[in-house]
């Protein structure tokens, strides 16, 4: 509990300093009362957004793979997007229909991009998902392609991924790379 209180205290100090700087800058251009109200409101809104996002990231991590097994495909994509963002990736969703084989596009640097085909299923993922991810890599012009599932992969999918360079993450990889505290989080992906 003290660790959480200490973290919240440091976070609050950071936001108070940022708010003070904003009020000081606004006071150069507006009356002090207006600067205090506007600066305070903007700082409060940004702080609440930050805390909300961190809470959502923590909730996504705590929900775990058992919850992923009960999600719809779209919920699984959203869950992965939250986890990848928490791991430091820029995440862009593709269109819901006509996505050209990619559900997410991840980015680190200006050119380090990865397309992700998310597959939430109760059975092993087959070659079709690997084919879609390989085609999506070409269509979106990314460096890498991944298929991420809450399940496992068929032997044929593993063979095709090996020959096409598509990275496969099954439920164990999600647990190790995205859910584990202090996990590697990005191994096997450009970055």
C-alpha positions as CSV (number, residue, x, y, z in Angstrom):
1,X,0.0,0.0,0.0
2,X,2.8,2.4,0.8
3,X,4.3,1.8,-2.7
4,X,0.9,2.8,-4.3
5,X,0.6,5.8,-2.0
6,X,4.2,6.9,-2.8
7,X,3.5,6.5,-6.5
8,X,0.3,8.5,-6.3
9,X,2.1,11.2,-4.3
10,X,4.8,11.5,-6.9
11,X,2.2,11.6,-9.6
12,X,0.3,14.3,-7.8
13,X,3.4,16.4,-7.3
14,X,4.2,16.1,-11.0
15,X,0.7,17.3,-11.9
16,X,0.8,20.2,-9.3
17,X,4.1,21.4,-10.8
18,X,2.8,21.1,-14.3
19,X,-0.4,23.0,-13.3
20,X,1.7,25.7,-11.6
21,X,3.7,26.2,-14.7
22,X,0.6,26.4,-16.8
23,X,-1.0,28.9,-14.5
24,X,2.1,31.0,-14.5
25,X,2.2,31.1,-18.3
26,X,-1.5,31.9,-18.6
27,X,-1.1,34.7,-16.0
28,X,1.2,36.4,-18.5
29,X,-1.7,36.8,-20.9
30,X,-4.8,36.8,-18.7
31,X,-5.9,38.0,-15.3
32,X,-4.7,35.8,-12.4
33,X,-8.2,34.5,-11.6
34,X,-8.8,33.4,-15.2
35,X,-5.3,31.8,-15.3
36,X,-6.0,29.9,-12.1
37,X,-9.4,28.6,-13.2
38,X,-8.3,27.7,-16.7
39,X,-4.9,26.3,-15.7
40,X,-6.5,24.3,-12.8
41,X,-9.3,22.9,-15.0
42,X,-6.8,21.8,-17.8
43,X,-4.4,20.3,-15.3
44,X,-7.2,18.4,-13.6
45,X,-8.6,17.1,-16.9
46,X,-5.2,15.9,-18.0
47,X,-4.4,14.3,-14.6
48,X,-7.7,12.4,-14.5
49,X,-7.2,11.2,-18.1
50,X,-3.8,10.0,-17.2
51,X,-5.0,8.1,-14.1
52,X,-7.9,6.7,-16.0
53,X,-5.6,5.4,-18.7
54,X,-3.3,3.8,-16.2
55,X,-6.2,2.2,-14.4
56,X,-7.5,0.8,-17.7
57,X,-4.1,-0.6,-18.5
58,X,-3.9,-2.2,-15.1
59,X,-7.4,-3.6,-15.4
60,X,-6.6,-5.1,-18.8
61,X,-3.5,-6.8,-17.4
62,X,-5.4,-8.1,-14.3
63,X,-8.2,-9.5,-16.5
64,X,-5.8,-12.0,-17.9
65,X,-6.2,-14.8,-20.4
66,X,-9.2,-16.4,-18.7
67,X,-11.2,-13.3,-19.5
68,X,-9.7,-13.2,-23.0
69,X,-11.2,-16.7,-23.6
70,X,-14.7,-15.2,-23.0
71,X,-14.2,-12.1,-25.1
72,X,-15.6,-11.5,-28.6
73,X,-13.1,-11.0,-31.4
74,X,-13.5,-7.2,-31.3
75,X,-13.1,-7.2,-27.5
76,X,-9.9,-9.3,-27.8
77,X,-8.5,-6.7,-30.3
78,X,-9.3,-3.9,-28.0
79,X,-7.7,-5.8,-25.1
80,X,-4.5,-6.4,-27.1
81,X,-4.4,-2.7,-28.1
82,X,-4.5,-1.7,-24.4
83,X,-1.8,-4.1,-23.5
84,X,0.5,-3.1,-26.5
85,X,0.0,0.6,-25.6
86,X,1.0,-0.2,-22.0
87,X,4.1,-1.9,-23.3
88,X,5.1,1.3,-25.1
89,X,3.8,0.7,-28.7
90,X,1.8,3.2,-30.7
91,X,-1.4,1.3,-31.7
92,X,-3.7,2.0,-34.6
93,X,-6.9,0.0,-35.3
94,X,-7.6,-0.9,-38.9
95,X,-11.1,-0.9,-40.3
96,X,-13.5,-3.4,-38.7
97,X,-14.4,-4.9,-42.2
98,X,-12.1,-5.0,-45.1
99,X,-9.0,-4.7,-42.9
100,X,-6.8,-6.5,-45.4
101,X,-5.7,-9.1,-42.9
102,X,-4.6,-6.8,-40.0
103,X,-6.5,-5.8,-37.0
104,X,-3.9,-3.6,-35.4
105,X,-0.8,-1.7,-36.7
106,X,1.9,-1.3,-34.0
107,X,4.7,1.2,-34.2
108,X,7.8,2.2,-32.2
109,X,9.9,4.4,-34.4
110,X,9.2,6.2,-37.6
111,X,9.6,3.0,-39.7
112,X,9.3,0.2,-37.1
113,X,5.8,-1.0,-37.8
114,X,4.1,-4.4,-37.2
115,X,0.7,-5.6,-38.4
116,X,-1.2,-7.8,-36.0
117,X,-3.9,-10.3,-36.9
118,X,-5.7,-11.0,-33.6
119,X,-7.5,-14.3,-33.3
120,X,-9.6,-15.0,-30.3
121,X,-10.7,-18.7,-30.6
122,X,-11.3,-21.8,-28.7
123,X,-9.3,-24.0,-31.2
124,X,-5.8,-23.8,-32.7
125,X,-5.3,-21.1,-35.3
126,X,-4.6,-22.4,-38.8
127,X,-2.8,-21.2,-41.9
128,X,-5.4,-18.7,-43.0
129,X,-4.5,-16.3,-40.3
130,X,-0.8,-16.6,-41.2
131,X,-1.6,-15.9,-44.9
132,X,-3.7,-12.9,-43.9
133,X,-0.9,-11.5,-41.8
134,X,1.7,-12.0,-44.5
135,X,-0.5,-10.3,-47.0
136,X,-1.3,-7.5,-44.6
137,X,2.5,-6.9,-44.1
138,X,2.8,-6.2,-47.9
139,X,-0.4,-4.2,-48.1
140,X,0.4,-1.9,-45.1
141,X,4.1,-1.8,-46.0
142,X,5.2,-2.8,-42.5
143,X,8.5,-4.4,-41.3
144,X,6.9,-7.3,-39.6
145,X,3.6,-9.3,-39.3
146,X,2.2,-11.1,-36.3
147,X,-0.7,-13.4,-35.4
148,X,-1.7,-13.2,-31.8
149,X,-4.1,-15.6,-30.3
150,X,-5.5,-16.7,-26.9
151,X,-5.2,-20.3,-28.2
152,X,-2.4,-22.2,-30.0
153,X,-1.4,-22.8,-33.6
154,X,-1.7,-25.8,-35.9
155,X,1.5,-27.4,-37.2
156,X,0.7,-26.1,-40.7
157,X,0.4,-22.6,-39.3
158,X,3.8,-22.9,-37.5
159,X,5.4,-24.2,-40.7
160,X,4.0,-21.4,-42.9
161,X,5.0,-18.7,-40.3
162,X,8.5,-20.0,-40.3
163,X,8.8,-19.8,-44.1
164,X,7.1,-16.4,-44.4
165,X,8.7,-14.7,-41.4
166,X,5.3,-14.1,-39.6
167,X,5.7,-13.9,-35.8
168,X,3.3,-16.1,-33.9
169,X,2.2,-15.4,-30.3
170,X,0.0,-17.9,-28.5
171,X,-1.5,-17.6,-25.0
172,X,1.9,-18.3,-23.4
173,X,3.6,-15.5,-25.3
174,X,0.8,-13.1,-24.3
175,X,1.3,-14.0,-20.7
176,X,5.0,-13.7,-20.9
177,X,5.3,-10.6,-23.1
178,X,2.3,-8.5,-22.2
179,X,0.8,-9.6,-18.9
180,X,3.8,-10.5,-16.7
181,X,4.9,-7.7,-14.6
182,X,8.4,-6.8,-15.8
183,X,8.0,-9.2,-18.7
184,X,10.1,-8.6,-21.8
185,X,7.0,-7.2,-23.5
186,X,8.3,-6.9,-27.0
187,X,10.6,-9.8,-27.7
188,X,10.2,-11.3,-31.1
189,X,8.9,-8.1,-32.6
190,X,10.8,-5.1,-34.2
191,X,11.7,-2.5,-31.6
